[in-house]
């Protein structure tokens, strides 16, 4: 099976799992999902794959589910709950980063087989870590703000697709710009940086489009 088909299946699995968690646990399930997804996305992003003829990072799908989760919270419970979830996800990411950096300082036993792999996953360059944290908090806040603004102006159910897509696609563009600028600008020649920026946002744009039917489904669930 090609990477493209696996990617589509992977996206459907991710968004479906989010809906299942929300259906079973309600609002607390969304908070838990956001915390988990911020950690997993920052691990998956270290793996690059060939997708649609481009080199892309793997973490974009589960990262996109965070935007869907905050949109569900915004739609059904208000922007204050969505903002609370954003800060919970940010705190989870900070906590994971600190704990794993300390864990890496321990001298491994002579028979240890995990230190090298853990160093690869969590010993990330500070520039990338800062870029990830800054991009997350800024883009998520913008997503919540745009969604709430559009909800006040286009509150009818028929405009749900507009609220979801405009807020997510705009905030994902800002997320990509911040992350690529902090993490990679000056590291690569400009034409390489620009290619990374465009391909990253293209994948995030597709993920944002795919999540729309799942928001419609979530809106029908009991609160």
C-alpha positions in Angstrom: 0.0 0.0 0.0 1.4 3.4 -0.9 2.1 6.2 1.6 -0.8 8.2 0.1 -3.4 5.5 0.9 -1.9 4.9 4.3 -2.0 8.6 5.0 -5.7 8.8 4.1 -6.5 5.8 6.3 -4.4 7.2 9.1 -6.3 10.5 8.9 -9.7 8.7 9.1 -8.5 6.6 12.0 -7.2 9.7 14.0 -10.4 11.7 13.5 -12.6 8.7 14.2 -10.7 7.9 17.4 -11.2 11.5 18.5 -15.0 11.2 17.9 -15.1 7.9 19.8 -13.3 9.4 22.8 -15.7 12.4 22.7 -18.7 10.2 22.4 -17.7 8.0 25.4 -16.2 10.6 27.8 -17.8 13.9 26.6 -15.9 17.2 27.2 -13.3 15.7 29.5 -12.3 13.3 26.7 -11.5 16.3 24.5 -9.2 17.7 27.1 -7.4 14.4 27.5 -7.1 14.0 23.7 -5.6 17.5 23.3 -2.9 16.7 25.9 -2.1 13.3 24.4 -2.1 14.7 20.8 0.3 17.5 21.6 2.9 14.9 22.9 2.4 12.4 20.1 2.5 15.0 17.4 5.8 16.3 18.6 7.2 12.7 18.5 5.7 11.9 15.1 7.0 15.1 13.5 10.5 13.7 13.7 9.6 11.1 11.0 9.6 12.3 7.4 7.8 10.5 4.6 7.4 10.9 0.9 3.8 12.0 0.2 2.2 13.3 -3.0 5.7 13.7 -4.4 6.8 15.8 -1.5 8.8 15.3 1.7 6.5 15.8 4.6 6.5 15.2 8.3 4.2 12.6 9.8 2.9 14.6 12.8 0.5 16.8 10.8 -2.5 14.6 11.1 -2.7 14.1 14.8 -1.7 17.8 15.2 -4.7 18.7 13.1 -7.0 16.8 15.4 -6.1 19.3 18.2 -7.6 22.0 16.1 -10.8 19.9 15.5 -11.0 19.3 19.3 -10.8 23.0 20.1 -13.3 23.8 17.4 -15.7 21.2 19.0 -15.2 22.8 22.4 -15.7 26.3 20.9 -18.9 25.2 19.1 -20.5 23.4 21.9 -19.1 24.8 25.2 -17.8 28.3 24.3 -14.4 29.9 23.7 -13.4 29.9 27.4 -13.4 26.1 27.5 -11.5 26.0 24.2 -8.9 28.4 25.6 -8.6 26.3 28.7 -7.9 23.3 26.6 -5.2 25.2 24.6 -3.4 26.0 27.9 -3.8 22.4 29.1 -2.2 21.1 25.9 0.6 23.7 26.2 1.2 22.7 29.8 1.4 19.0 28.8 3.9 19.8 26.1 6.1 21.8 28.5 5.9 19.1 31.2 6.8 16.4 28.8 9.8 18.4 27.5 11.1 19.1 30.9 10.7 15.6 32.3 12.3 14.0 29.2 15.3 16.4 29.2 15.9 15.4 32.9 15.5 11.7 32.1 18.2 12.0 29.4 20.7 13.2 31.9 20.7 9.9 33.8 23.7 7.7 33.0 22.3 4.6 31.3 23.2 1.1 32.6 25.7 -0.9 30.6 23.0 -3.1 29.1 20.6 -0.2 28.3 19.1 -0.2 24.8 16.8 2.9 25.0 19.1 5.8 25.7 20.1 6.4 22.1 16.6 6.1 20.8 15.3 8.4 23.5 18.0 11.0 22.8 17.0 11.0 19.1 13.3 11.5 20.0 13.5 13.9 22.9 17.0 15.5 22.6 15.7 17.9 20.0 17.5 21.1 19.2 16.3 23.9 21.4 15.5 26.0 18.3 13.0 23.4 17.2 11.5 23.0 20.6 11.0 26.7 21.0 9.5 26.9 17.5 7.0 24.1 18.3 5.9 25.7 21.6 5.5 29.2 20.1 3.6 27.9 17.0 1.3 25.8 19.2 0.2 28.5 21.6 -0.1 31.3 19.1 -1.9 29.3 16.4 -4.3 27.7 18.8 -5.3 31.0 20.4 -5.9 32.4 16.9 -8.0 29.4 16.0 -10.2 29.8 19.0 -10.5 33.6 18.4 -11.4 33.3 14.7 -13.9 30.5 15.4 -15.6 32.4 18.1 -15.8 35.6 16.0 -17.3 33.7 13.1 -19.7 31.9 15.4 -21.0 35.2 16.6 -21.5 36.5 13.0 -22.5 33.3 11.3 -24.2 31.3 14.0 -26.5 29.3 11.8 -25.8 25.6 11.5 -25.4 25.9 7.7 -22.2 28.0 8.3 -20.5 25.4 10.5 -18.2 24.4 7.6 -17.2 28.1 7.2 -16.3 28.5 10.9 -14.3 25.3 10.9 -12.4 25.7 7.7 -11.6 29.4 7.9 -10.4 29.2 11.6 -8.4 26.1 11.1 -6.8 26.9 7.7 -5.9 30.4 8.8 -4.4 29.3 12.2 -2.5 26.4 10.5 -0.9 28.9 8.1 0.2 31.0 11.0 1.4 27.8 12.9 3.5 26.8 9.9 5.0 30.3 9.4 6.0 30.5 13.1 7.4 27.0 13.4 9.3 27.1 10.1 10.7 30.6 10.8 11.9 29.8 14.3 13.1 26.2 13.6 14.5 26.4 10.1 15.0 29.9 8.9 18.7 30.5 8.5 19.4 26.8 8.8 18.5 26.0 5.2 18.9 28.2 2.0 15.8 30.3 1.4 14.5 28.2 -1.5 14.7 25.0 0.7 13.0 26.8 3.6 10.3 28.0 1.2 9.7 24.5 -0.1 9.5 23.1 3.5 7.0 25.9 4.4 4.8 25.3 1.3 4.7 21.5 1.6 4.1 21.6 5.3 1.1 23.9 4.9 -0.3 22.0 2.0 -0.5 18.9 4.1 -2.0 20.8 7.0 -4.5 22.3 4.6 -5.7 18.9 3.4 -6.0 17.7 7.1 -8.1 20.8 7.9 -10.4 20.0 4.9 -10.8 16.4 5.9 -11.9 17.2 9.5 -15.1 19.1 8.5 -17.5 16.1 8.4 -16.2 15.0 11.8 -17.2 18.3 13.3 -20.7 17.9 11.9 -20.9 14.5 13.4 -19.6 15.7 16.8 -22.2 18.4 16.9 -25.0 15.8 17.0 -23.6 14.1 20.1 -25.2 14.8 23.5 -23.2 17.2 25.6 
